[in-house]
């Protein structure tokens, strides 16, 4: 049998796919249901034919488990708790439970994960700062398991539903606030350069400086990893300079808290000697001393939007155009920013 023409992609039956693969229809069904008792070579052959024919389970036959899968690339901070809270809010109202998994820092989950999701047959999958490769997307699509990417690390592609935030605008607002206070030498501790949100925040920082007619000193922009230790280490690097900045945009709240520790170790006062702005507005930002000026990223609302969207996609009777939504960020001014002790220092 030759590869199917586009017009035939929705007409193949399990029996036809089984005949082409040289296996029984029950074996094809086992592959569709994520059963483990199929030889790897057979599974790969059947999966390839399912993708070639564009086969999808009919929604009526795709019995779902009362679950939403929530996938993090890392699961170790208060940031993740805000996301979990948002997905749980929507799942609870829908009578569903949430399954958590982590891809150990990888931006794409492993193949074993995709097989497990296919076997669970959840109502949908929400991926945080993660994505899927082509075979994983085909596997979920063939099972009619919808997926949404929240805060995508890279460009998710035009056909992948995603929920994000206005990161560029947030970086612009944070830096513009410091400029308006009179700071002219402003450092930045970014997140990983491979992440789209990190690049957008730094681009906003640079745009604010450029708009104000201030030079953007590349040596004042250092690359972190969104963790506390990076904020501390890179904070020491910036604040030990003889021409240290009078203000720092820390890129996220955890790095801002690391910068707080570096300033204390060096005997510098916040905001007397250095102003600090974070990003996220985690609950801890209100309780540190001094309370942190930060850009509020509506994490819980973003997670709720992602969970609602994945459930809507699961209920849709026909294919929908991919949805890309960005929720607004906003600057929250607290006590960690003030005018520089010496203007223009």
C-alpha positions as CSV (number, residue, x, y, z in Angstrom):
1,X,0.0,0.0,0.0
2,X,1.4,3.4,-1.0
3,X,1.4,6.3,1.5
4,X,-2.1,7.8,1.7
5,X,-3.0,10.9,-0.2
6,X,-4.1,13.9,1.9
7,X,-7.8,13.3,1.1
8,X,-7.5,9.8,2.5
9,X,-5.9,10.8,5.8
10,X,-9.2,10.5,7.8
11,X,-10.6,7.4,6.1
12,X,-8.2,4.7,7.2
13,X,-9.6,2.1,9.6
14,X,-7.8,0.1,12.2
15,X,-8.2,-2.9,10.0
16,X,-6.5,-1.2,7.1
17,X,-3.6,0.0,9.3
18,X,-3.3,-3.5,10.8
19,X,-3.1,-5.1,7.4
20,X,-0.4,-2.6,6.2
21,X,1.6,-3.2,9.4
22,X,1.3,-6.9,9.2
23,X,-0.3,-7.3,12.6
24,X,-3.8,-7.9,14.1
25,X,-6.3,-5.1,14.7
26,X,-6.2,-5.8,18.5
27,X,-2.4,-5.1,18.3
28,X,-3.1,-1.7,16.7
29,X,-5.7,-1.1,19.4
30,X,-3.1,-1.9,22.1
31,X,-0.7,0.7,20.5
32,X,-3.5,3.3,20.4
33,X,-4.3,2.6,24.1
34,X,-0.6,2.8,25.2
35,X,-0.4,-0.8,26.3
36,X,3.0,-2.0,27.3
37,X,2.7,-5.5,25.9
38,X,3.7,-4.6,22.3
39,X,7.2,-5.2,20.9
40,X,9.1,-1.9,20.4
41,X,9.6,-2.6,16.6
42,X,5.9,-3.4,16.2
43,X,4.9,-0.3,18.1
44,X,7.2,1.9,16.0
45,X,5.8,0.4,12.7
46,X,2.2,0.9,13.8
47,X,2.9,4.4,15.2
48,X,4.5,5.4,11.8
49,X,1.4,4.2,10.0
50,X,-1.0,6.0,12.4
51,X,1.0,9.2,11.7
52,X,1.1,8.6,8.0
53,X,-2.7,8.1,7.8
54,X,-3.4,10.9,10.3
55,X,-5.5,8.5,12.2
56,X,-7.3,9.9,15.3
57,X,-9.6,8.1,17.7
58,X,-13.2,9.2,17.3
59,X,-14.0,11.3,20.3
60,X,-17.0,9.1,21.1
61,X,-14.6,6.0,21.4
62,X,-11.9,7.9,23.2
63,X,-13.0,7.3,26.8
64,X,-11.0,9.7,29.0
65,X,-9.7,9.4,32.5
66,X,-10.8,12.2,34.9
67,X,-7.3,13.7,34.8
68,X,-5.3,16.7,33.5
69,X,-1.6,16.1,33.1
70,X,0.6,19.0,34.2
71,X,4.2,18.8,33.0
72,X,7.0,21.0,34.3
73,X,10.6,21.2,33.0
74,X,11.5,21.8,36.7
75,X,9.4,21.5,39.8
76,X,11.2,23.1,42.7
77,X,10.1,26.6,43.4
78,X,7.2,28.8,44.7
79,X,6.7,29.8,41.0
80,X,5.5,26.2,40.3
81,X,3.1,26.3,43.3
82,X,1.3,29.3,41.7
83,X,0.9,27.3,38.5
84,X,-0.3,24.2,40.2
85,X,-2.8,26.3,42.2
86,X,-4.3,27.6,38.9
87,X,-4.6,24.3,37.2
88,X,-6.1,22.7,40.4
89,X,-8.7,25.5,40.5
90,X,-10.0,24.6,37.1
91,X,-9.6,20.8,37.5
92,X,-11.5,20.9,40.8
93,X,-14.5,22.8,39.3
94,X,-14.6,20.2,36.4
95,X,-14.4,17.2,38.8
96,X,-11.0,16.3,37.6
97,X,-7.6,15.5,39.3
98,X,-4.2,16.7,38.3
99,X,-1.2,14.4,37.6
100,X,2.2,16.2,38.0
101,X,5.4,15.2,36.2
102,X,8.8,16.8,35.6
103,X,11.1,16.5,32.7
104,X,14.3,17.0,34.8
105,X,15.2,20.3,33.2
106,X,14.7,19.1,29.7
107,X,12.4,21.3,27.5
108,X,10.9,18.2,25.9
109,X,9.6,15.3,28.0
110,X,11.0,11.8,27.3
111,X,9.3,9.3,25.1
112,X,8.3,7.2,28.1
113,X,6.3,10.1,29.4
114,X,4.3,10.3,26.1
115,X,3.5,6.6,26.3
116,X,2.3,7.0,29.9
117,X,0.1,9.9,28.9
118,X,-1.4,7.9,26.1
119,X,-2.1,5.0,28.5
120,X,-3.8,7.3,31.0
121,X,-5.9,9.1,28.4
122,X,-6.4,12.3,30.4
123,X,-8.8,15.1,29.4
124,X,-5.7,17.1,28.3
125,X,-2.1,18.1,28.9
126,X,-0.7,21.4,30.1
127,X,3.0,21.8,29.5
128,X,4.9,24.5,31.4
129,X,8.1,26.0,29.9
130,X,8.2,22.8,27.8
131,X,7.2,21.5,24.4
132,X,6.7,18.4,22.4
133,X,8.6,16.9,19.5
134,X,6.9,15.8,16.3
135,X,6.4,12.2,17.3
136,X,5.0,13.1,20.8
137,X,2.5,15.6,19.2
138,X,1.4,12.9,16.7
139,X,1.0,10.4,19.5
140,X,-1.3,12.7,21.5
141,X,-3.2,13.9,18.5
142,X,-3.9,10.3,17.3
143,X,-5.5,9.7,20.8
144,X,-7.5,12.9,20.6
145,X,-5.6,14.2,23.7
146,X,-5.4,18.0,23.5
147,X,-2.4,19.9,24.8
148,X,-1.6,23.5,25.6
149,X,1.8,25.1,26.3
150,X,2.0,27.6,29.1
151,X,4.8,30.2,29.0
152,X,6.6,28.4,26.1
153,X,10.3,28.3,26.3
154,X,10.7,28.8,22.5
155,X,8.4,29.5,19.6
156,X,5.7,26.7,20.0
157,X,4.8,26.9,16.3
158,X,1.7,28.3,14.7
159,X,-0.4,25.2,15.3
160,X,0.3,24.8,19.0
161,X,-2.1,26.5,21.5
162,X,-0.2,28.5,24.1
163,X,-0.7,30.9,27.0
164,X,1.9,33.4,27.9
165,X,2.5,36.9,29.5
166,X,3.6,40.2,28.2
167,X,7.3,39.7,29.1
168,X,8.7,42.4,26.9
169,X,6.3,44.9,28.3
170,X,7.2,43.8,31.8
171,X,10.9,44.3,31.2
172,X,10.2,47.7,29.7
173,X,8.1,48.8,32.7
174,X,10.6,47.6,35.3
175,X,13.5,49.4,33.7
176,X,11.4,52.5,32.9
177,X,10.5,52.7,36.6
178,X,14.2,52.8,37.5
179,X,15.0,55.4,34.8
180,X,12.2,57.6,36.1
181,X,13.7,57.4,39.6
182,X,16.9,58.8,38.2
183,X,19.1,55.7,37.7
184,X,21.3,55.8,34.6
185,X,23.5,52.8,35.3
186,X,21.2,49.8,35.5
187,X,22.2,46.2,35.5
188,X,20.2,43.1,34.6
189,X,20.3,39.5,35.6
190,X,18.5,37.5,32.9
191,X,17.1,34.0,32.9
192,X,18.4,31.3,30.5
193,X,19.0,32.7,27.0
194,X,17.3,29.6,25.5
195,X,14.0,30.7,27.0
196,X,11.8,33.1,25.0
197,X,10.5,34.8,28.2
198,X,14.1,35.6,29.3
199,X,15.0,37.1,26.0
200,X,11.8,39.2,25.9
201,X,12.4,40.6,29.4
202,X,15.9,41.7,28.5
203,X,14.8,43.1,25.2
204,X,12.2,45.2,27.1
205,X,15.0,46.3,29.5
206,X,17.2,47.4,26.5
207,X,14.3,49.2,24.8
208,X,13.6,51.2,28.0
209,X,17.3,52.3,28.1
210,X,17.3,53.1,24.4
211,X,14.1,55.1,24.6
212,X,15.6,57.2,27.5
213,X,18.7,57.9,25.5
214,X,20.9,55.8,27.9
215,X,23.7,53.6,26.8
216,X,23.1,49.9,27.2
217,X,26.4,48.5,28.7
218,X,26.5,44.8,27.7
219,X,28.8,44.1,30.6
220,X,26.0,45.0,33.0
221,X,23.8,42.2,31.6
222,X,24.6,38.8,33.1
223,X,22.8,35.5,32.4
224,X,21.4,33.4,35.2
225,X,19.0,30.5,35.4
226,X,16.0,31.9,37.3
227,X,17.3,30.4,40.6
228,X,18.2,32.0,43.9
229,X,21.9,30.9,43.8
230,X,22.3,32.6,40.4
231,X,21.0,35.8,41.7
232,X,23.4,35.7,44.6
233,X,26.5,34.7,42.6
234,X,25.8,37.2,39.7
235,X,24.7,39.8,42.2
236,X,28.1,39.6,43.9
237,X,29.7,40.0,40.5
238,X,27.8,43.1,39.6
239,X,27.9,44.8,43.0
240,X,31.7,44.2,43.5
241,X,32.5,46.2,40.4
242,X,34.2,49.6,41.1
243,X,31.6,51.1,38.7
244,X,28.7,49.0,40.1
245,X,25.2,49.7,39.0
246,X,22.9,51.8,41.2
247,X,19.9,49.6,40.2
248,X,19.4,46.0,39.0
249,X,16.5,44.4,37.2
250,X,16.8,40.8,38.4
251,X,14.6,39.0,35.8
252,X,12.6,37.1,38.3
253,X,11.9,37.2,42.0
254,X,14.1,34.3,43.0
255,X,17.1,35.9,41.5
256,X,16.1,39.2,43.1
257,X,16.2,37.4,46.5
258,X,19.6,36.1,45.7
259,X,20.7,39.7,44.9
260,X,19.3,40.8,48.3
261,X,21.7,38.3,49.9
262,X,24.6,39.5,47.9
263,X,23.9,43.1,48.9
264,X,23.7,42.2,52.6
265,X,27.0,40.3,52.4
266,X,28.7,43.4,50.8
267,X,27.2,45.7,53.4
268,X,25.0,47.5,50.8
269,X,21.6,48.8,51.6
270,X,18.5,48.3,49.5
271,X,17.4,50.7,48.2
272,X,19.9,53.2,49.7
273,X,22.8,51.8,47.8
274,X,21.2,49.7,45.1
275,X,17.6,49.5,43.9
276,X,16.2,46.1,43.0
277,X,13.3,45.1,40.7
278,X,12.1,41.4,40.3
279,X,9.6,39.7,38.1
280,X,6.7,37.4,38.9
281,X,5.3,38.9,42.2
282,X,5.5,35.6,44.1
283,X,3.9,35.8,47.6
284,X,7.3,36.1,49.3
285,X,7.9,39.4,47.4
286,X,5.6,41.1,49.9
287,X,7.3,39.8,53.0
288,X,11.0,40.2,52.4
289,X,12.8,43.2,53.9
290,X,12.4,45.6,52.2
291,X,9.3,44.4,50.3
292,X,10.3,43.9,46.6
293,X,9.2,46.1,43.7
294,X,8.4,43.6,41.0
295,X,6.5,42.9,37.8
296,X,3.4,40.9,38.5
297,X,3.1,38.0,36.1
298,X,-0.4,36.5,36.6
299,X,0.8,33.0,37.0
300,X,-2.3,31.5,38.6
301,X,-4.5,33.2,36.0
302,X,-2.2,32.0,33.2
303,X,-2.5,28.4,34.5
304,X,-6.3,28.7,34.9
305,X,-6.5,29.9,31.3
306,X,-4.3,27.1,30.0
307,X,-6.4,24.5,31.9
308,X,-9.7,25.9,30.6
309,X,-8.4,26.0,27.1
310,X,-7.2,22.4,27.1
311,X,-10.7,21.3,28.3
312,X,-12.4,23.4,25.7
313,X,-10.2,21.8,23.0
314,X,-11.2,18.4,24.3
315,X,-14.9,19.2,24.1
316,X,-14.6,20.7,20.6
317,X,-16.4,18.7,17.9
318,X,-14.1,19.9,15.2
319,X,-10.6,21.2,14.8
320,X,-10.0,24.7,16.0
321,X,-7.4,27.2,15.0
322,X,-4.5,27.3,17.4
323,X,-5.0,29.9,20.2
324,X,-2.2,32.1,21.4
325,X,-3.0,34.3,24.4
326,X,-0.8,36.7,26.3
327,X,-2.0,38.0,29.7
328,X,-0.9,41.5,30.8
329,X,1.9,42.0,33.3
330,X,1.9,45.0,35.7
331,X,4.5,46.8,37.8
332,X,4.0,46.6,41.6
333,X,6.0,49.3,43.3
334,X,7.1,48.5,46.9
335,X,10.1,49.6,49.0
336,X,13.1,48.1,47.2
337,X,13.4,51.0,44.7
338,X,14.3,54.6,45.3
339,X,16.2,57.5,43.7
340,X,20.0,56.8,43.5
341,X,22.1,58.3,46.4
342,X,24.1,60.3,43.8
343,X,22.2,61.0,40.5
344,X,23.9,59.6,37.4
345,X,26.4,57.5,39.4
